[in-house]
């Protein structure tokens, strides 16, 4: 034991296929983390729970690559910019914002939202209508901009779920030959005789009428809520899951690695000291070790998270409390063997301090074992944290994978068939775990020649 | 071992104690005020509202004193009393939760939930160990064969998935896509119905399948490793030279010698799975100890938390003890001579 040098370990490790696979996966995950941290602005992390930020995203949209796999084309999420036309006739200023969509998908869009930012004074009339491919024009909404004496900048959102739109469409009821129970968006995009999608070019128009002057349109866009979005789709709260999953990677690595390094260092020093001192100290320290070992870990972690705090940093500390025990036991028995070696005894006779003997002569011998156990204990830390988050006891301000799964469970993702919300976080947890298990096993077989077969 | 139990209890009480005291005190204040407002004659006897307030406060203080809430939870008196109560298995009454039959006695609640947890996890563990031992023995029989390699790979991969995530997937696939099993594991019929046991077993199927699926790979791998170690020992080589068939050696001689560690780990994993039951039961909504524990934590029901932590710890310690005993029974080398 422990007579392996660093070079030998490197050489042996390069021979192990599993170990190398693990390293490659880990490097990939680290790369993803680095890219995430440097490319995606940190504001997305802080605003993960801010619904305002995600309002222009579709609700529970499937990943957009699903379109490549199925023959049916599911509508994509689209943001359309306005074309602006201005005209002046009989003292009335007309500003028309037009949104053109050529719609050739096999399913209805989920909804649409107009987002406008205008600068105006006085009062203005707003009319929203749609010209469909079959030539029919549907009046959607008549409203006005709030009156203002001075020049103001006004932001306004018009939602397709507005009950006024529903009422206005009901006026045109006799044009359609089917039951009018479906939602507004479906009626707008459906054929006349049947409740099915009508493909073709749609033009949505927002007309603004003013008497003395026209409105100045600063920003105007239409969000056509599709049913597919991005790489990973979105969840019930319209959040882009790809961003959540990407942020989860550095978080999981951070949690796993810091817990395992922390507990290995504590366990190693505790065990070595206990083994080196022997006698009464050893006895007392090992009894304490037994006590921690016999504590049921998960119930206690839950109590700690509920009563003290569920901040992610404290959680790392709590996880450490329960994970150093096993390492302390093994390193104690190893130090019992090493302390009987002649060079340790020689150092003792020379009058070196205990702390120096431990750190200089015993601990370095245990380093290979320490690295192996760091790698092996990472997955447990990650899954335990994910489990706690899943129960709703995690830090809600960070989108860890467990947190995403917790949200999926509370919104009944399984019941509603949102597979893209359930599958990826679990696979990522497993892949991260596997990477460390591979590395750990490869190191273990090198460090403990007994396991070699 | 007794010491460990006490320390566990002490830790639990100290973690939840202060929160619980504030909750209890608020309860007392609420109760006293409600009693006084109900009895209008008391309020009519006072002319000065300040004096009336004083009277109410005095009543509250009295009540708190009689309940012993005036001393903090860490005073030796209260601590000792709580510990003594728990030792004689009197957990008192739950503050919020009740058992299915409506009783709020913690002991009764736990007694009602316990068998279901034991049923689920014992069934799962037995199935896991049977599959695991057979598969492990079979793959140790032919080291390096396809079966052996598949077992090893499956063991590593399956053990890195969280059980509860597989549970979610299983619910998704087998309860909603293909509607074979129910999504919630709590049966809908009443417990005294004759069909209850059948319904319970039917609802248990999905959790059991999930736990087995995740667990048996690691078991098979473990058994395989023990067996490989034993197959290298001298007496096996001797048997081989005697001409006994390899199959017989593996299944009767080697497996018997691998029994001690296998049984020990079986006992340990059974108790370990009880702790892990919290998340699994939450996913499947299985009406056992784990879900009870989680519910108790979320409403801060102290008596239930203390009671279930105690029971979980006792179970854990008992199984460590049994594992030790079994090890000595199966492996004569460990027995001390006297």
Interface residues (C-beta under 8 A of the other chain):
Chain A: X290 X291 X294 X295 X296 X297 X298 X299 X300 X302 X303 X304 X306 X307 X308 X379 X383 X386 X387 X390 X391 X405 X408 X409 X413 X414 X415 X417 X419 X422 X423 X425 X426 X429 X430 X433 X434 X437 X438 X441 X453
Chain B: X1 X3 X4 X7 X8 X11 X12 X15 X16 X19 X143 X156 X157 X159 X160 X161 X162 X164 X165 X166 X168 X169 X171 X172 X175 X176 X177 X183 X228 X275 X276 X278 X279 X282 X283 X293 X294 X297 X298 X300 X305 X308 X309 X312 X313 X316 X317 X320
